[in-house]
Amino acid sequence: MQAVILAAGVGKRLKPLTDDLPKPMVRVNGRPILEYTLSILPKEIDEVILIVGYLKEKIIEYFGDSFKGVPIRYVEQKAPLGMSDALNCAKPFLKSGDFLVMVGDDLYHPDDLRDIIHTDSPAMLVKETNSPEKFGVCVVENGYLIKTAEKSLNPPSNLANIGVYLLNEGIFKVPMVQLPNGEFNLPEQIGLWAQDTKVHIVEARFWHPIGYPEDVEVAHSLVALPSELRVN
């Protein structure tokens, strides 16, 4: 199975940490965030497609052409046009069947990645949050996605979309959705897909989003914990 990891972001909210580093290369306990992501990929992943953009050479120089024996293919997203556009950049290199898609700049739990790849596709990971207004959320019924909603002051759910998906080639038949900021939004595209396709919802044990410098400070302590304790 292939994994598409989205690592093209600038990370404007993480400045000054991202003045000379792409967001996925910001260090947590001395290691890039992206290294933690690569290190917990399920054993079924036999190729990684890394979507790169801002300061891409920093990522390429660090990781080279493989990680622990798994080959890495680098694909450039030439303009910051959102997650759907980034995934579309990977389309020519995807084989038939399911593939994992995830962002490369948050912290996840290996068991959650294992669970989602053993779910029927399409599927997505969600996590309950006490601050749903900070995230895009999912409205769920009987274990399936009903709709997605972008950040709002009155979110219709407390299930945050955490940026991990099991998809198949069917996603490319769904129209991309452009937000007012010009980006093409993958959650909204999957929300459209859910109107006529069952999109399975998998609840995650652990997720630590990294958007601001203070999130990096918290991450230092989280990665020092045994993985079985990183569940809330």
HELIX and SHEET records of a PDB file:
HELIX    1   1 LYS A   12  LEU A   14  5                                   3    
HELIX    2   2 LYS A   23  MET A   25  5                                   3    
HELIX    3   3 ILE A   33  SER A   39  1                                   7    
HELIX    4   4 LYS A   56  PHE A   63  1                                   8    
HELIX    5   5 MET A   83  ALA A   90  1                                   8    
HELIX    6   6 LYS A   91  PHE A   93  5                                   3    
HELIX    7   7 PRO A  110  ILE A  117  1                                   8    
HELIX    8   8 PRO A  132  LYS A  134  5                                   3    
HELIX    9   9 GLU A  169  LYS A  173  5                                   5    
HELIX   10  10 LEU A  186  TRP A  193  1                                   8    
HELIX   11  11 PRO A  213  VAL A  223  1                                  11    
HELIX   12  12 SER A  227  LEU A  229  5                                   3    
SHEET    1   A 8 SER A  66  PHE A  67  0                                        
SHEET    2   A 8 VAL A  70  GLU A  76 -1                                        
SHEET    3   A 8 GLU A  47  VAL A  52  1                                        
SHEET    4   A 8 GLN A   2  ALA A   7  1                                        
SHEET    5   A 8 PHE A  99  VAL A 103  1                                        
SHEET    6   A 8 LEU A 159  LEU A 167 -1                                        
SHEET    7   A 8 ALA A 123  GLU A 128 -1                                        
SHEET    8   A 8 HIS A 200  GLU A 203  1                                        
SHEET    1   B 2 ARG A  27  VAL A  28  0                                        
SHEET    2   B 2 ARG A  31  PRO A  32 -1                                        
SHEET    1   C 2 LEU A 107  TYR A 108  0                                        
SHEET    2   C 2 TRP A 207  HIS A 208 -1                                        
SHEET    1   D 2 VAL A 137  GLU A 141  0                                        
SHEET    2   D 2 TYR A 144  ALA A 149 -1                                        
END                                                                             
